[in-house]
């Protein structure tokens, strides 16, 4: 399997059932990473759905409800600043503001999130373009700088 298309994380990627479950559970988790980039117009694909959430017990309950509703067989430890998850159609990281982001404080990003409404009736929160660019620059990996450069061009 190594080196074949079957190892591509984007194969079978469908974040919408989990995003709908988050909405229905009352989660205020914010889409970050490349899915947020795509929502701002990025052309680079991804195979994971990363989320930023506030780390409170109420939001942990909502996340567990959404994870369970979408087939998560092994609930992640939400007491950690970053926890990996996997549901039907999507996987990624659940991050709290306690996770180090270089010199960036990410907690304010939660309040500045953009709210998009799916035509079928649910809302998706995703990182504001300026916040997403700053997140990318703060992480500092080559792919993050490349993606931040692409997002800079997409600014209105």
C-alpha positions in Angstrom: 0.0 0.0 0.0 2.9 2.4 0.7 3.3 4.8 -2.2 -0.1 4.0 -3.8 -3.2 6.3 -4.0 -4.8 4.1 -1.3 -2.5 5.8 1.3 -3.8 9.3 0.3 -5.7 10.8 3.3 -8.1 12.5 0.9 -9.4 9.2 -0.3 -13.0 9.0 0.9 -12.7 12.3 2.7 -16.2 13.8 3.5 -16.3 16.2 6.4 -19.9 17.2 6.0 -21.5 14.5 8.2 -19.2 15.5 11.1 -19.7 19.2 10.5 -23.5 18.7 10.6 -23.2 16.6 13.8 -21.1 19.4 15.4 -23.8 21.9 14.5 -26.6 19.6 15.8 -24.7 19.0 19.1 -24.3 22.7 19.7 -20.5 22.7 19.2 -18.7 26.0 18.6 -15.7 24.3 17.2 -14.0 26.3 14.4 -12.6 24.7 11.3 -8.9 25.5 10.9 -6.2 24.2 8.7 -6.5 23.5 5.0 -10.3 23.0 5.1 -10.6 26.5 6.3 -8.2 27.5 3.6 -10.4 25.8 1.0 -13.5 27.7 2.4 -11.5 30.9 1.7 -10.7 29.8 -1.9 -7.5 27.8 -1.6 -7.1 25.3 -4.5 -4.9 22.9 -2.5 -6.7 19.8 -1.4 -6.5 18.1 2.0 -7.6 14.8 3.6 -8.1 16.0 7.2 -10.4 18.3 9.2 -8.7 20.2 12.0 -10.8 22.1 14.6 -10.1 24.7 17.2 -12.4 24.6 20.3 -12.3 26.4 23.6 -11.5 23.4 25.9 -14.5 23.9 28.2 -16.5 20.9 29.7 -19.6 22.1 27.8 -17.9 22.1 24.5 -16.2 18.8 25.3 -19.6 17.3 25.8 -20.8 18.7 22.4 -17.7 17.3 20.7 -18.2 13.8 22.2 -21.8 13.9 21.1 -20.8 14.7 17.5 -18.0 12.2 17.5 -20.3 9.5 18.7 -23.0 10.4 16.3 -20.6 10.0 13.4 -19.1 6.7 14.3 -16.0 7.5 16.4 -15.1 4.1 17.9 -12.3 5.5 20.1 -13.2 8.8 21.8 -10.2 11.0 22.1 -8.9 12.4 25.4 -10.3 16.0 25.3 -8.3 17.0 28.4 -5.3 17.4 26.1 -4.5 20.5 24.1 -4.5 18.4 20.9 -6.3 15.2 20.4 -6.6 13.1 17.2 -10.0 11.8 16.1 -11.4 9.6 13.4 -15.1 9.4 12.3 -16.7 8.1 9.2 -15.4 10.3 6.3 -13.0 12.4 8.3 -10.2 12.5 10.7 -7.9 15.2 12.1 -7.0 17.1 15.2 -9.1 18.8 17.9 -7.0 21.7 19.2 -7.6 24.0 22.1 -6.0 27.4 22.7 -3.6 25.7 25.2 -1.8 24.1 22.2 1.4 26.2 21.5 1.1 28.2 18.2 4.5 29.9 18.2 4.0 33.4 19.5 0.3 33.5 18.5 -2.6 33.5 21.0 -5.4 31.6 19.2 -8.2 32.0 21.7 -9.5 35.3 20.1 -9.8 33.4 16.8 -12.8 31.6 18.2 -14.8 34.8 18.5 -13.8 36.0 15.1 -14.8 32.9 13.2 -16.8 33.2 10.0 -20.2 31.6 10.0 -21.2 29.8 6.8 -24.6 28.3 6.3 -25.0 25.1 4.3 -28.1 25.1 2.0 -29.4 22.0 3.8 -29.7 23.9 7.1 -26.6 23.7 9.3 -23.9 26.2 10.1 -20.1 25.8 9.8 -17.7 28.0 11.7 -14.3 28.5 10.1 -11.3 30.6 10.9 -11.2 34.2 9.7 -8.8 34.7 6.7 -6.4 37.0 8.6 -6.4 34.6 11.6 -5.8 31.6 9.3 -2.8 33.3 7.6 -1.3 34.2 11.0 -1.8 30.6 12.2 0.0 29.3 9.1 2.9 31.8 9.6 3.1 30.9 13.3 3.4 27.2 12.7 6.2 27.9 10.3 6.4 24.6 8.4 7.3 25.0 4.6 3.8 23.8 3.6 2.2 26.4 6.0 4.2 29.2 4.5 3.3 28.1 1.0 -0.4 28.0 2.0 -0.2 31.3 3.8 1.3 32.9 0.6 -1.6 31.5 -1.4 -4.1 32.9 1.1 -2.5 36.3 1.1 -3.4 36.6 -2.6 -7.0 35.7 -1.8 -7.5 38.7 0.5 -10.2 41.0 -0.8 
